[in-house]
Amino acid sequence: MDTTPLANGRNLLEVRGLTKIFGTLKACDQVDLTIAKGEIHALLGENGAGKSTLVKMLFGSLEPNAGEIAWNGQPVRITSPGVAKKLGIGMVFQHFSLFEALTAAENIALSLADDTPISTIAAKARALSYSYGLPLDPDSLVGDLSVGERQRIEIIRCLLQTPDLIILDEPTSVLTPQEADKLFETLERLRAEGKSILYISHRLDEVRRLCDSATIMRHGKVVGHCNPRVETPSSLARMMVGTEVKNAERTTASVRGEELLSICGMSRKPAGPFSMPLKNIWLSVAGGEVIGIAGVAGNGQGELFEAISGEALQESADAVRIRGKSAGRMGISARRLLGAAFVPEERLGHGAAPRLRLSDNLLLSRHSTDGKAFVGTGGMVKSGAIQKAAQRIIEVMDVRKSAPDPEAAALSGGNLQKFIIGRELDRNPSVMVVNQPTWGVDAGAAARIRQALIELARNGSAVLVISQDLDELFEISDAIAVMHNGELSKPIPIAEATLERIGLLMGGAEPGHLDPAKEVA
C-alpha cells in the first residue's frame, strides 16, 4: 500500500496534523489529508474511526484542537458552516437536517443566503434534480417522504450552492442501484467540471468504481493511502479493519417452521397527501427463514413497516398475525409482548431518542417486555440492571463510544445502528422486522449484523428484512419480495431470484402479486 497521498493537479484542500479531542478520546489524531482539484477522494474507515469528526471540522461544525487547514494554498480557519460555504465547501450529512413540517423547497431555501422566492427555488430544484437523475417534487412535505427521497433533497440542496468541494457521507446508503448509478454519473460530471469530492462510503465496490484515491483511517489516525482502483473490496476492507473481513454465511433452512408472522389482505389508506397507500398485502414468514423485501424508496416500505410494528393500527385485527395471535389492532408494546421486535430505518428520532443515553433508550424500548428486570415495585427503575444489559449489548455488537453511557446522538451512525440492532437481538425475539439493517454501517459490522439475523432465523425465529441494498438481500434472504406502488409481489425463492428479475419487479414491469387463496391459509 502506497503511503504518499495521491493528487491530481494543484491541491484544493490540504490538512496537516488535524486533531480533535473529546475528554480523554482523540477522535482525530494528527490527521493529514490532501484533495486535488477535479478529484474524487474516498475517506474510508470503520464506524468510529474518526471520519465524521474529520469532515465536521472541514465543514465548520467542529473546531480542531490542533492542526492546520489550507484552501487553495492559503491557511484558513473554518469556524462555522457559513464560513465553509463561503469558501466553497458543501456537505451532505449522513443524518439529515430537514424540517419535517416544511416542503422540500422550503428546506432548501433555509440553506441559501439570499432572498430568492420559493417558486424560483422550487423550479431550480426540480430542474436540477431531474437533470441529475434524482427526481424530486419540491412541493412535497418532508414528513411524508421516505429516507431515500429525503437524501435527494440534501444532495440537491448542496448542489444548488455550487460548491468547489462536496463532502458526501454515505450518499448511496438509501439509494437503489439505479439511483446510485445516476448519482455516479452526476459526480463524474462534476469531476470533469473541475469540482472535487470527498466521498465517505462503506460500499467498497462503488469506491473502486468512482474514486481516484483513498485515505484510510483507523482509531482516529490515518493508516495509509491508496489507489482504490487497483485494490479489491477485500483488500480495502482489510486496510480499514486491520484483519480479514468475512461475508455472512447463509446456510439453507432445514425445515420451514411454524408461521410466526402473517399479513392477510392488508390495505391502508395514505396517512398524508404524499404517503403511499398499501393495497391488499399478503405475506407469510415462518420460523427458520429470512424473507427480504426490496423496492425503490417511496413505494410503501415505510408504510408497511409502520403497519407491522403497530405504529399504524389496521381496521381488521386479523390483518397482522404474530405467533397466531390477531395483532392488527394492537400497539407496539402489545406486539412486542407477543415476541416481536422492530428496527426502523431512521436511527435518530425514531430508533433512538438523540439526547437520551443508551441505557435510557434501552429502557424506553424494552420497559414492556423487561418490566420486572428493569423496573421494581413502586415504579423504581433498576439502573444497575439496565446498565448491565446495555453493556452486554455494547460488547456483543462491538459498539465504539467515547463515554461509558453516551447520548445516542454522540455515537457515529454505524455504531448507533449496531446498538439498536443489538438491543432487539438481545431479547431473542420470535419475530424480527428490520428496515435497512446496515444503512451506514462498515463492512465488518454489516457482516456481523447480517450473520446475526441469519442465525436468529436458523434458531427458529421469523425474520423480515426491508432493504434497498440488493447485495444484502441476496446474501441473507431465503426469498425476496418486491414493493412497488404500495403492492407486494409474491416472494421469489433465492435460488430462482436474479438481479434482472428483481429489477423488473422494482420497476413495476411484472406484478406477480400473491394469490391469497393459494399462498396464505
Residue pairs with C-beta under 8 A, 6 or more apart in sequence:
1 224
1 225
1 226
1 239
2 224
2 225
2 226
2 227
3 224
3 225
4 225
5 32
5 33
5 34
5 213
5 215
5 225
6 36
6 212
6 213
6 225
6 227
7 34
7 36
7 39
7 213
8 36
8 37
8 38
8 39
8 212
8 213
9 36
9 37
9 38
9 39
10 36
10 37
10 73
11 34
11 35
11 36
11 37
11 70
11 73
12 35
12 36
12 37
12 39
12 71
12 72
12 164
12 165
12 196
13 33
13 34
13 35
13 58
13 69
13 70
13 71
13 165
13 196
14 33
14 34
14 35
14 69
14 70
14 73
15 31
15 32
15 33
15 34
15 54
15 58
15 67
15 68
15 69
15 70
16 32
16 67
16 68
16 70
17 30
17 31
17 32
17 66
17 67
17 68
18 28
18 30
18 31
18 32
18 33
18 54
18 57
18 64
18 66
18 67
18 68
18 69
19 26
19 28
19 29
19 30
19 31
19 64
19 65
19 66
19 67
20 26
20 27
20 28
20 50
20 53
20 54
20 57
20 62
20 64
20 65
21 27
21 65
22 402
23 402
23 403
25 220
25 402
26 220
27 50
27 53
27 220
27 402
28 50
28 53
28 54
28 57
28 64
28 220
29 50
29 219
29 220
29 221
30 67
30 221
31 50
31 54
31 67
31 217
31 220
31 221
31 222
32 222
33 43
33 54
33 215
33 222
35 41
35 165
35 196
35 198
36 196
37 164
37 194
37 196
38 191
38 192
38 194
38 195
38 196
39 191
39 196
39 197
39 212
39 213
40 187
40 188
40 191
40 196
40 197
40 199
40 210
40 211
40 212
41 196
41 197
41 198
41 199
41 211
41 212
41 213
41 214
41 215
42 199
42 200
42 201
42 207
42 210
42 211
42 213
42 214
42 215
42 228
43 51
43 54
43 55
43 198
43 199
43 200
43 214
43 215
43 217
44 51
44 200
44 201
44 204
44 207
44 214
44 215
44 216
44 217
44 236
44 239
44 240
45 51
45 216
45 217
45 218
45 240
45 442
46 218
46 240
46 241
46 400
46 414
46 442
46 444
46 445
47 400
47 412
47 413
47 414
47 415
47 418
47 440
47 441
47 442
47 445
48 400
48 401
48 412
48 414
48 415
49 217
49 218
49 219
49 220
49 240
50 217
50 219
50 220
50 221
51 169
51 200
51 217
51 412
52 94
52 169
52 200
52 412
52 413
53 62
53 220
54 217
55 91
55 167
55 169
55 198
55 200
56 62
57 63
57 64
57 69
57 78
58 69
58 78
58 84
58 89
58 91
58 167
58 198
59 78
59 81
59 84
59 89
59 91
59 167
60 78
60 79
60 80
60 81
60 82
60 83
60 84
61 81
63 79
68 75
69 75
69 76
69 77
69 78
70 76
71 87
71 88
76 83
76 87
77 83
78 84
78 87
78 89
81 91
84 91
85 113
85 161
85 163
87 164
88 163
88 164
88 165
89 163
89 164
89 165
89 167
90 158
90 159
90 161
90 163
90 165
90 166
90 167
91 158
91 166
91 167
91 168
91 169
92 151
92 154
92 155
92 158
92 166
92 167
92 168
92 169
92 171
93 154
93 169
94 169
94 170
94 173
94 200
94 413
94 440
95 347
95 348
95 413
96 147
96 150
96 151
96 153
96 154
97 154
98 107
98 142
98 150
98 153
98 154
99 106
99 107
99 110
99 142
100 141
100 142
100 143
101 141
101 142
101 143
102 110
102 141
102 142
103 138
103 139
103 140
103 141
103 142
104 125
104 136
104 137
104 138
104 139
104 140
104 142
104 145
104 153
105 118
105 121
105 122
105 125
105 138
105 139
106 118
107 142
107 153
107 157
108 121
108 125
108 138
108 153
108 156
108 157
108 160
109 116
109 118
109 121
111 157
111 161
112 121
112 160
112 161
121 138
121 160
122 138
122 139
123 138
124 160
125 136
125 138
125 156
125 157
125 160
126 136
126 137
126 138
128 156
128 159
128 160
129 135
129 136
129 152
129 156
130 136
132 155
132 156
132 159
132 182
132 183
132 185
132 186
133 179
133 182
133 183
133 185
133 186
134 152
134 155
134 156
134 179
134 182
134 183
134 186
135 152
136 149
136 152
136 153
136 156
137 274
140 149
140 274
141 272
141 273
141 274
142 150
142 153
143 272
144 271
144 272
144 273
144 274
144 275
145 153
145 274
145 298
146 174
146 297
146 298
146 301
146 302
147 174
147 297
147 302
147 345
147 346
147 436
147 439
148 174
148 175
148 176
148 179
148 296
148 297
148 298
148 468
149 297
149 298
151 171
151 173
151 174
151 175
155 168
155 171
155 183
158 166
159 166
159 186
163 195
164 195
164 196
165 195
165 196
165 197
165 198
166 190
166 195
166 196
166 197
166 198
167 197
167 198
167 200
168 187
168 197
168 198
168 199
168 200
168 201
169 200
170 200
170 201
170 202
170 413
170 439
170 440
171 183
171 199
171 201
172 179
172 180
172 183
172 201
172 203
172 206
173 201
173 202
173 203
173 436
173 439
173 440
174 297
174 345
174 436
174 439
174 468
175 183
175 297
175 468
176 296
176 297
176 468
176 506
177 470
177 503
178 296
178 503
179 296
179 297
180 206
184 206
184 209
184 210
187 197
187 199
187 210
188 210
190 197
191 197
199 207
199 210
199 211
201 207
202 414
202 440
202 441
202 442
202 443
202 446
204 228
204 233
204 236
204 237
204 443
205 233
207 214
207 228
207 236
208 228
208 229
208 231
208 232
208 233
208 236
211 228
211 229
212 227
212 229
213 225
213 226
213 227
213 228
214 225
214 226
214 227
214 228
214 236
215 222
215 224
215 225
216 222
216 223
216 224
216 225
216 226
216 236
216 239
216 240
217 223
218 240
218 241
218 242
223 239
224 239
226 236
226 239
228 236
231 239
233 443
234 244
234 245
237 244
237 245
237 443
237 444
238 244
238 245
240 442
240 443
240 444
241 442
241 443
241 444
245 443
245 444
245 447
246 447
247 447
247 450
247 475
248 447
248 450
248 451
248 454
248 475
248 476
249 451
249 454
250 290
250 454
250 475
250 476
250 477
250 478
251 454
251 458
253 288
253 289
253 457
253 458
253 478
254 288
255 288
256 286
256 287
256 288
256 289
257 286
257 287
257 288
257 289
257 460
257 462
258 286
258 287
259 284
259 285
259 286
259 287
259 324
259 462
259 521
260 285
260 286
260 287
260 322
260 323
260 339
260 430
260 431
260 461
260 462
261 283
261 284
261 285
261 308
261 320
261 321
261 322
261 340
261 431
261 433
261 462
261 464
262 283
262 284
262 285
262 320
262 321
262 520
263 281
263 282
263 283
263 284
263 307
263 308
263 319
263 320
263 321
264 282
264 316
264 318
264 319
264 320
264 321
264 516
264 520
265 280
265 281
265 282
265 316
265 319
265 516
266 278
266 280
266 281
266 282
266 307
266 314
266 319
266 320
266 328
267 277
267 278
267 279
267 280
267 281
268 277
268 278
268 303
268 307
268 312
268 314
269 277
270 276
270 277
270 303
271 303
271 312
275 303
276 298
276 299
276 300
276 302
276 303
276 485
276 486
277 300
277 303
277 486
278 300
278 303
278 304
278 307
278 486
278 487
279 485
279 486
279 487
280 487
280 513
280 516
281 304
281 487
281 488
282 488
282 513
282 514
282 516
282 519
282 520
283 291
283 464
283 481
283 488
283 491
283 514
283 520
284 519
284 520
285 291
285 431
285 462
285 463
285 464
286 462
287 430
287 457
287 460
287 461
287 462
288 457
288 458
288 460
288 461
288 462
289 457
289 462
289 463
289 478
289 479
290 453
290 454
290 457
290 463
290 464
290 465
290 476
290 477
290 478
291 462
291 463
291 464
291 465
291 477
291 478
291 479
291 480
291 481
291 491
292 465
292 466
292 467
292 472
292 473
292 476
292 477
292 479
292 480
292 481
293 301
293 304
293 464
293 465
293 466
293 467
293 480
293 481
293 482
293 483
293 488
294 467
294 468
294 470
294 473
294 480
294 481
294 482
294 483
294 502
294 505
294 506
295 301
295 466
295 468
295 482
295 483
295 484
295 506
296 468
296 484
296 506
296 507
297 468
299 483
299 484
299 485
299 486
300 483
300 485
300 486
300 487
301 435
301 466
301 483
302 345
302 435
303 312
303 486
304 466
304 483
304 488
305 311
305 342
305 344
305 345
305 433
305 435
305 466
306 312
307 314
307 319
307 320
308 320
308 342
308 433
308 464
309 332
309 335
309 340
309 342
309 344
309 433
310 327
310 330
310 331
310 332
310 333
310 334
310 335
311 332
313 328
313 329
313 330
313 331
314 320
314 328
314 329
315 328
316 328
317 326
317 327
317 328
317 329
317 330
318 326
318 328
319 328
320 326
320 327
320 328
320 335
321 327
321 328
322 335
322 338
322 339
322 340
322 430
322 431
323 338
323 339
323 430
323 431
325 338
327 334
327 335
327 338
327 340
330 338
332 342
333 368
333 369
335 342
336 342
336 366
336 368
336 369
337 368
337 369
338 430
338 431
339 429
339 430
339 431
340 429
340 430
340 431
340 432
340 433
341 424
341 425
341 427
341 429
341 431
341 432
341 433
342 424
342 433
342 434
343 351
343 420
343 421
343 424
343 432
343 433
343 434
343 435
343 437
344 350
344 351
344 435
345 435
345 436
345 439
345 466
347 408
347 413
347 416
347 417
347 420
347 439
348 354
348 408
348 409
348 416
351 416
351 417
351 420
352 361
352 408
352 416
352 419
352 420
353 360
353 361
353 364
353 408
354 407
354 408
354 409
355 407
355 408
355 409
356 364
356 407
356 408
357 405
357 406
357 407
357 408
358 390
358 394
358 401
358 405
358 406
358 407
358 408
358 411
358 419
359 383
359 386
359 387
359 390
359 405
361 408
361 419
361 423
362 386
362 389
362 390
362 393
362 423
363 374
363 381
363 386
365 423
365 424
366 374
366 423
366 427
367 374
367 375
369 427
370 389
370 427
373 382
373 385
373 389
374 381
374 382
374 385
374 386
374 389
375 381
375 382
376 382
387 405
389 426
390 405
392 426
393 399
393 419
393 422
393 423
393 426
394 401
394 419
394 422
396 422
396 425
396 426
397 418
397 419
397 421
397 422
397 445
397 448
398 418
398 445
398 448
399 411
399 415
399 418
399 419
399 422
400 411
400 412
400 415
401 410
401 411
401 415
402 410
403 410
408 416
408 419
411 419
413 439
413 440
413 441
414 440
414 441
414 442
414 445
417 437
417 438
417 439
417 440
417 441
417 445
417 449
418 441
418 445
418 448
418 449
421 434
421 437
421 449
421 452
424 432
424 434
425 432
425 452
425 456
428 456
428 459
428 461
429 456
429 461
430 460
430 461
430 462
431 461
431 462
431 463
431 464
432 453
432 456
432 461
432 462
432 463
432 464
433 464
433 466
434 453
434 463
434 464
434 465
434 466
435 466
435 467
436 466
436 467
436 468
436 469
437 449
437 450
437 453
437 465
437 467
437 472
438 445
438 446
438 449
438 450
438 467
438 469
438 472
441 449
446 472
450 472
450 475
450 476
453 463
453 465
453 476
454 463
454 476
456 463
457 463
457 478
465 472
465 473
465 476
465 477
466 483
467 473
470 499
470 502
473 480
474 480
474 494
474 497
474 499
477 494
478 493
478 494
479 491
479 492
479 493
479 494
479 497
480 491
480 492
480 494
480 497
480 502
481 488
481 489
481 490
481 491
481 492
482 488
482 489
482 502
482 505
482 506
483 489
484 505
484 506
484 507
484 508
484 511
485 508
487 511
487 513
488 513
488 514
489 505
489 510
489 511
489 512
489 513
489 514
490 512
490 513
490 514
490 515
490 519
492 501
492 502
501 510
504 510
505 512
514 520
